[in-house]
Structure formats: C-alpha cells, structure tokens
Amino acid sequence: MATDAGSALMNPDASSIRQNAAGDALPDFRNLGVIARALLAVNAFALLAASLRPGDILGQVILVAYAIEPVLFASLAALYIARDALARLPYAAGVACTLALVAALTAAMHFLDAVRGQSAGAGDLAWRIAYALALTGTLAGYFRLRNRAFSPALAEAQLQALQARIRPHFLFNSLTAVLSLIRRDPVRAESALEDLAELFRNLMADNRNLTTLAAEIALCRQYLNLEQLRLGERLQVDWRLDPQVEQALVPAMLLQPLVENAVYHGIEPGLAPGRIEIEARRDGEQLRLKLTNPYSPEHQHRQGNRMALANIRERLRLHFDVEASLDTLAAGERYQISIVMPYRRAP
C-alpha cells in the first residue's frame, strides 16, 4: 500500500492526479447568483429595447415587460427543474437543449396570448423567438466566458493552496517523527508514511473539482495522525459530525488547510494541551462547517493564515457564487472559522 501511494506521489502523470483543465459547462441554474445575473441582464436588455421603440417610454416598457417577463420566469423555473438532466449532457448539447426549451416556452406564451386575443400574429411570434434566442445565446456566451476567465484564478488558487499548505517545518517534523518510530514501532512508522504519501498525493491533485465531505474528513484525520506523533497529548480533537452530511459535496482540500492552520497557530505556540473542535451539520438546504481552536494573540507565529483563508474564499465563490460564505471570529481565547455553502449530495 505504501509502495502504491509512493509511486503515485512520485509520478505526476498518475491517473489519480488529474491536471487537465476543466472543459466548458453550463451554469448552475439553481444558483442564486446565476438567477440574479439572468434577471438583471434580460431586464436591462428589455429596458434598452423599450427605450429605442417610438412612443411613450413608460408605455413601451410595460409592453416589452408584458412580452418578456412571463417567458423569463417560466424559463428560469424550467431550467431550475431540468438542471441535473442538462448537466449530464455535453456542453454543446446542453446549450442546444436550453435554447430549444426557451424557444418552446416563448411559443407557448405566444399561443396563450393568441387564445386571449392579445397576439399580433406570426410576425410577433418570430420576433419573440428571435429575441428570446438572442438573449439566451448572449447569456450562454457570457457564462462561458466567465467560466473561462476564472480558469487562471483556479490555477492560481491551486498554487496558493500548495504554498499555504506545504510548510517545510511540517514535512521536516513529520519525517523526523517517522524516523524515531522506525526501530521501536515499525508498523506505526509504515502507517505514518502511508498517511504522509496520501496527504501529498492530494496536495498534488487537481483541487478544482468537488469531493465528498467524508473524503475531506478522512484526509484531515491522516494529517492529524501525523501531527499527533510529535505533539502527543497536546493535540486534542473533538469531532462533531452529522452522519447525513458525509456525502455532501465540498471543494477539494477545503478542511485540511484550516485544520493545519488550527494546529500551527492554535496548538504549537502553547505549552498546555489544546483542543480543536470540528463541526459539520446540515441546516435545511445548507451545509454548515465550523472549526475552532485556541487563540492567544501574544503567542502567535509571525506568518499569518490569510493566504489559506483567501484561497478557500475564492474557491467557494467560484463553486457556489453568492450562496457560500466564510467568516472568522476571534473571541476570548478561541478562534472560530464558519463556512456556509449549499447542501449538495453526491450521486
């Protein structure tokens, strides 16, 4: 097992380490940020179209809104429902299905108006469908460009994550602790080397994708096992985990940098035993994570933890937009990090 982990660590082309860039993907039609951008963009275009038409501007705004708003809300509702099915399609097929869905809803609204005697005929239908497809295509292009624009940010986030997590003192201390175990407890030394290899395999892997919270917790336990070798009883960990959130999807390498910061800034500076508390629970459609550790302003390492926190905030924003947040609080002798994100269960 140690040999397999070591070969994966030494071989950057191993199948378990994915370094390829992510391809184009449809936006998450259930994300509040995506919905808000679509609403703002379509209504901005509607206002512009109304201002360019002859006649009273207010009257034109009302007419354009009457034609657009029902289709807009019906389309957003339909895409919200069909998100999972569309996400399984190739990007081009997903865009084509989205355009077809919007066109069908536009036609349905036109025929509904015709039944009520409020339609202007085939010309009006053609204008409505052309307008709806143009707006939908424009938004699809915008979200595609936005996704591609964030790709360098993801690569930079990965680099910053590596710089924040791989501290030379941790590697040195871990290897020293393993060396001290080789003769008196070879089984434990072998297990520690496996933990170290697995930890660095995950550090080298592509952290752009979502993974399960259970995998993140397992990685944190491996890291804490290594730190336990040198810190002993000084390091105490209190896990408060809701079993139903183990299959929740979270950004890869979300917890381990925070746990490492908790050890580095909360446990190492003190002489007495310190307790790290890690909590994960589901709150309706949200996943809430909380990590607290000892905090003493006068006994802190000079290197702060802003890089790791900034990296995680950036990745939360890229994955979940405005639906995720990370907050910190230093109260008394405890430092707390709270993360809120949408609850999504792995298939």
N, C-alpha and C positions, 0 to 999 in steps of 0.2 A: 504493500500500500504506500509506504514511504517512497519507494522507487518510482511508482506511477506519479505521485504528486511532484516528486523532484524533477522527473522528465518533463512534466507539463510546465513546471516553473522555468526550466532552462530553455524550453522550446517555445518561442513566441508565436510560432505558427500552429501550435496545438489546436485541435478542433474545439477544445473547451474555452479557448481565449479568442473571442471574436473582436477583430479590429476593423472590420469593414464598416463603411459609413452607412447609416440607415437611409433607405430609399424614401421616395415621396409617399405620403399617406394623407388620407382625408382628415380634416379636423374632427375633433371630438364634438359631435353635435349635441351632447348633453352638458358640455362645459359652459358655465355662466359667461366666461369671457368671450367664447366663440359666439354665443347667442347675442350678447350685448353688442359685439362688433358688427354682426349681421344686421341687427335692428338699426344701429346708428348709420351704417353705410347705405342701406336701402332707403331709409327716410331722408338722408342727405341728398341722394340722387333724386328722390321724388320731389323734394323742395326745389332743387335746381331745375327739374323738368317743368314744374309748375310756374316758376318764375320766367321761363323762356316762352311760355304759351301766351298768346294775346288775351286780353281781357283782364278782369279784376283778379289780382293775385290771390286774394283770400279765397275767392270762388274757385280758382284753378287748383289751389292747394287742397280744397275739400274734394274736388272731383278726382284728382290724382290719388289722394289718400283713400277714397272710396274704392278705387280700382285696385290699389296695391295692397292695402293693409290686410284684407281677408286672405289673399293669396300668401302674403308674407307669414302670417301667423299659422295658417294651415300647413305651409311648407316646413316651418320650424317644428311644428308638432309632429309631422310625418317623419322628418329626419331624426327627431329625438327618438321616436319609436323604432325606426329602422337602423339606428346607429350600429348595432352589433352585426347585423347582416351586411351592411355596406362595408364595415371594417374588414370583413373576411375576403372581400373582393380585391383583385389587383387595382392599383390606383386608377388607371385609365377606365376600367370597367366601373369602378365606384363613382367616378365623375360623370360618366355617361348615364348611369342609373339615377344619379342626383338630378341631372338636367332633365331626364325623362319624367321623373317624379314631379318636378316643379312645373314642367310644361303640361302634364296631365291635370294637375291641380288648377293651373291657370285656365285651362279649357273648361274644367268642371265649373269653376266660378263664373265663367262667361255664359255657359248654358243655363246656369241658375239665374243669372241676371236676365237672360232671354225669356225664361219662363215667367219672370215677374215683369216683363215688358220694359226692361231698363238697359238692353243691349243695343249696340249700334250696328250689328251685323258682322259679316265675315272680316271686313277690314279692321274693325275694332278687335276681333279675336286675334288676327295676325299681329297687330300692334302689341297687344298684351303679351302674347307668347314671345315675340321678339324681345320686348323689354325685359320680361322675366328671365329669359335665357341669357341675355346680355349681362344683367346684374349678377345672375348666378355664376356665369363664367368668370366675370371680373372678380367676384369674391373667392372663387376657387383658385384663381391665379394669385390673388393676394395671400391666401393662406399657404399656398405652395411656396411662394417667395419668402414668406415669414418663416416657414419651417426650414428652408434652406439657409436663410440668413442666420438662424440660430445654430446651424451646424458648427461653425467655427467656435461659437460660445460653448457648445457642448465639448468640443475637443479641448478648449482652454480650461473648462471646468474639470475635465478629467486630469489634465496636467496639474492644476492647482490642488486637486484632491490627492494626487500622488505626493506632491511636495508637502502637503499638510499632514499626511498620514505616515509617510516613511521617515520617521525621525531616526537619525543614526544611533542615538543613545538606546532606543528601543531594540534595534537589531543587535547591537553590541551586548546589551544586558541579557537579551534572550539567549544568544549563543553562549554567553558565559554561564548562564544558569543551566543550560543543557550540558555543557562540558562538565560541570560539577556533579551531574547526575549519572554520567555515562558508566562509571565503575560501581557506584553504590546502588543505583536503581536504573539499570539499562532499559527496562520496559517503560518506565515513565519518561526516560530520555527519548526513546523512539517515538512515543506518543506526542511529546512536545515538538519534535522535529516535524512530525506529520501536521500538527497544528500550524507550525510556522510556514511550512510549504503551502498549505491550503490558504492561509491568510495572504501570502504574497501572490498566489495564483489569482485570487480575487482582486488584489490590488492592480494586477496587470490586465485584468479582463476589461471588456467594454462596459462602462458603467452607465451607458445611455438608456438601457432598457429597464423595464420594471421587473422586479422579482418578488417572491413571497416574503412576508414578514418572518415566517418560520426560518427561511434561509438566512435572513439577516440576523436573527437571534442566535442561530447555530454558529455563525461567523463570530459574533460577539463573545459567545461562550469560549470559542477557541482562543480568541485574543486574551480574554480574562484568565484562561488557564495558564497562558504563558506569563502573564504578569504576576499570577499567584506564586510562581516559582521563586520570584525574588522578593515580593512584598509580603508573602505569607499571610498571617492573621491581620496585618494592617489593612488588607483589602477585603472588604465585606460587600456583598452584592445582594440586594433584595429585589427579586423579580416579581412583578405583579402583572400577570398576563391573563387576558381574557381568551380562553381557548378558541372562541369563534373567530378571532382575528388572525389566526396563524396563516390562513390562506389569503389574507388581504395583500393586494399588490402595492408595493412601495418602490421608490427609486433605489437602484442597487447602491450598496455602500452608503446607506443612509445613517445607520446607527453606529457602526464601528468607529468612525472618526469622532463622534460625540462621546462615546464611551472612552476612547483613548484620551480625549481632552479632559474628561472627568478624572481619569487616573493621573494624568500629567499635572493638572492644575489643582485637583482636589485631594488626592491621596499622597502623592510624592512629597509635597512641601511639608507636610505634618509628620510628627513622630508617633502620635497616637493612632489607633485603628480608626478608619473612616468608612462610611457606608455610602454606596452608590445605589440609588433607587431607580429602577426602570419599570415604567408602567405603560401598558398598551391596552386600549379598550375601544369598543365600538359605541358610538353615540348616534343612533339613528343611521343616517347615510354618511356619517363622518367617522374617520379613524383618528383617534387622539393618542398621541405618544407624549410621554413626559419623562424627563431624566433629571435627577437632582444629585448633587454631590457636595461635599464640604467646601466651604469658601472662607478664606481668610485673606483679606486684601494685603496684609503686611507680609504674608508668606506666599508669594506668587512667583512663578518663573517669569523672567523678563519677556519671553516670547509669548504673545497673546494667542488667542484661538479665533481671531477674526477671520482668517483665511478659510478655515474649515466651515465656519458658520455661513460665510458669504457664498462658498461653493454650494452648500446644501440649499440655501435660499434660492440660488439661481436655478438649480436643478428642479426644485419643487415648482418654481414658476414656469419652467419650460414644460414640465409634465402636466401640471394642473392649472396653470394660469392663475386667475384670481381666487380659485377655490381652495388654495393651500396657503398656510402661513407658518412662520417660525418666530417665536417670541422668547426673549430671555429675561430673567429677573434675578437679581441678587438681593436676597432678603435675609438679614441677620447673618448666620453662619452657613447658609445654604445657597447654592447657585442652581437655578432651575431653567431648563430648556423645554418649551412646549411646542409641539408640532400638531397641526390640524390639516387633514387632507381628505379628499373624497374616499369613501369606502368602496373599493372595487375588489371583488373576489376573483381569484384565479380560476379559470375553467377547469 
